[in-house]
């Protein structure tokens, strides 16, 4: 246990600036304001596939571990839902169009490295993704449904629908309690917080590259 503030509080405070930058990226702002078409949403969703592939292909190996184990829950898994969404948005040949941007490839590679060598680093990548999906991701879902006439909680936005989590608020509360129970203390703390900052920054890098791609098309 930590000797100072709860770890969930530390991580939230440490990443506040990076979180704000990610939320207010030009690409995401333009996307949610309807300035970009469904093609941009499809391209963004395709980048998420690489990130969640890295998170979930390693989860079974981490599930029994003392650090990452409490966070590995099958009800969080997103890859199958992403593939349904990509088929709906991109058609039968979506896999042929699945190409990672350089920033996405770097992001996925970092998650994979942490999963293999540093479970605490994996946990903060897990935290920034899945708790974000359960929270701000719901805004993206609702906006996408309206902008592009996608079926409510249906194909195209299934990534954002957690059918197996009946009480998201309680789930997030338990998740944060698990963060607070992490056996991380002293000099171990700051490197983990740095990794959390990096996770948000790498996500912002993906937004930046997507923004450059679609501004170049307009």
PyMOL commands that set and color helices and strands:
alter all, ss='L'
color gray80, all
select helices_A, chain A and resi 7-14+16-23+26-32+38-57+59-62+69-71+74-76+79-90+94-97+102-117+119-134+137-147+158-160+168-180+188-217
alter helices_A, ss='H'
color red, helices_A
deselect
rebuild
show_as cartoon
